[in-house]
Amino acid sequence: MGLYAPPFDKPRGTPNSIKIIRGMSSHHIVREKQEPAILILGMDNFDPELLGQLLEWSPTVIATPDTAEKLASLGIKVDRIVGSNEGDAFQSDLKFVPTDDLPPAEAALKLLLAENYGAVNIVTDEFNLDDYVPFVPDINLVILHQQQKTYPISSGFTKWLPAGEVITLHSQPQSLLSNGLSSIGSGKYETLSDGVIKLAFAEDFIFISETI
């Protein structure tokens, strides 16, 4: 399954520039700041192969002091460090982002919005829904945690999934209608067969999770 942030139905700003990446059968065009940034808040037990997929197109990498040291030990370049004091930037060429008493996720997401990023992949050890809800209207989010990929969807969401796949809804939406899914309790739904599933509901958006 792809790891990049899916488009959420809202307009985006015009990109500032275009990078052309060669080395493929045809030129692959990447618009500056349209490629998702990556925010690494925790990476315990995170699959290195998945991390490599996230880093494939050289995104902006933002980390906490702890995860920055782990990334540096793996030879991965970090662009920004989100911390409580400037001494957290253990390398002189790193840009320091002060948290200003905010949680690191909130401070980093506010920075990305200020710099007109349209999407971010977030690697974390723990998922707290309230950290991300305020940012849904403004930036595409995918949160990767505990072998789960979590992201917001709008009503009318469709996706092809294989039979036996389990998805989790992180709220109880009003007037929920689903196709291709069977409830198995505790907000979890299982696909009935290979094919396209659909979810419709009254809310502007909900968060769902699927297994990576």
N, C-alpha and C positions, 0 to 999 in steps of 0.2 A: 504494500500500500504506500502511496506517496506520502511524504512527510511535510511538504510545503504547505503554507497557509492557504486554505481555499478562499476563493472570492466570496465576500459577503455582500449582499445587494445594496451597495451605496457608492456614490461617485467618488472619484479620486482626483487629486490635483494633477496637473500636467507635469510629466517628468522633466528634469532639468537638462539631461543629456543622455546620449546613447553610447553604450559600449558594445563593440562587436568582438565576440569571442570566437577565435578560429580553432581549427583542430578537429572539426567535425566534417561530415560529408557536405554540409552546406553551412553558411555562416549562421551562428546562433546569436540573435540580437537580444541584449539584456539592457533594459532601460535603468539608468541610475536611480537607485532608491526604490525601484519596483521589486527588485530581488529581496526576499524577506531577510531582515536582520535576524540574528540569533542571540537570545538572552539566556545565559546559563547561570541559573540560581543554585543548582545542585545537580550532581552527576553520579551519585553513588549507584552502582550497578547498572549504569546506562551503557547500552551496547555500543562499543567503539565503531562498529560498522555503520550503525545508524547515525552516529555523530559525524562520520565521514561523509555520509550522504547530505547532511545538513550543511556541511562546509564546502561542498563540491564547487559552488560558483563563487567562492571567496566573499561571503557576506560580511557585513559589519558584525563583529563579535563583541558582545558586552558581557561582563562577568562580575561576580563578587570577588573580594580578595581571596577567599578560599578556593573558588573554582578557577580563578585566574592562575594560581600557582599549579593546580593540577593540569590545566591546559598547557602551561609553559613546559611542564615536565614531559608532555607528550609532543612537544615541538609545535604546538598550535599557537598562532599569533592572536593576541587579544588586542582589540582597538580601544576599548573603554573599560574602566573599572568603576563600579558603583559602590561607594563606601561612605563611612561616617567621617573620615578625616583623610587629608591628602597623603598621609604616610602610607595609606593602603595601596597606593600606586607604586608597587615595588620596582618598576622599571621606569626610567626617566622619560621614555618615549610614549608612555601610556597616557591617554587623556583621562583625567579624574572627573567623575560625576558625583557631586555631593548628594547624599540622600536628604539632607535638611530635615531629619527626623521622620522621613517617610519610609515605608517599607521599600526594600530594594526594587521589587517589581514595579511599584507605582512610580518611583523616581525614574527608572529606566524607560518606562512606557511614556511618561511625560516628555522625556528627552526625544524619543523617537517621533512623537507627534510634532514637537517643535521643529524637528529637522525634516518633516514631511515624508517620513517613511510610511508606506502603505500596508506593510505586513511584517509580522515577526513570529518566529518559532521560539518557544520558550521551553527550556529543559529544566525540570525541577524535581526534587524528591517528594514534595508534597503539593497537593492541589487544593487551593482555597478559592472557591468560586467568587467570593466577594471581592477578591483582588482584581478581577478581570472584567466584571460586569460593566463598570463605568466606561470602559474603553471600547466596548463592542461597536458603538456607532462610528468610531473614528479610525480604527485600524484592524486589519484582519489578524486574528489570533489563532495559533495552534499551540496547545500546551501538552508537552510530552512528559509523562510521569508514570512510574510503576507499570511499564509495558502498556500504557494506555495513551491514545491520542484524543485529546479533548478540544472541541471547538464549537463556536456558536453557529446555529443555523436559523434561517427564516422559514416561515410557513410555506409549504409547497416543496420542501427539500426532497430531492430524489438522488439515489445513488445505487449503482449496481454492487451487490454483495453476494458472496457464495452462501450456500445453504449452511445452517448451523452457526452463523456468525452472531455474536451477541453485542448489542449496543445498549448503552445506559443513558437514560434521560436524567439530567441533574435537577429537574424540577417536575412538578405535576401540572402540565399545561392544561388550560381550559379547552374544552371542545376538541380534544385530541382525536384525530382520525389517522389511521395508519393502514398501509397496504403492504402485504408481503411480510408482515411481522406478527409474532405471537407473544403476548405478555407472559413472562416467566416469574414476575414478582419483583418487588423492591426497585421499581423503575427500570428493570431490564427487559429487553425484547430480543427474541431470537428470530432469525430469518427462516422462513418456511422452505425456501428452495433457492436455487441460483436465480438471480434476476434483480430487477429494479425495485427498491423499496421507496415508499413515499410517506412523509409525515406532514400533517397540516394541523394548525392550532391557532388559538386566538391571540397569543402574545406576539410582540414584535420579534422576539428571538428566544431560543432556549439553547443551553449547552448540551451536547451529547458526547459520549466517549465510545471509541471502538478499540479493539486490541491491535497493537502494532504488529 
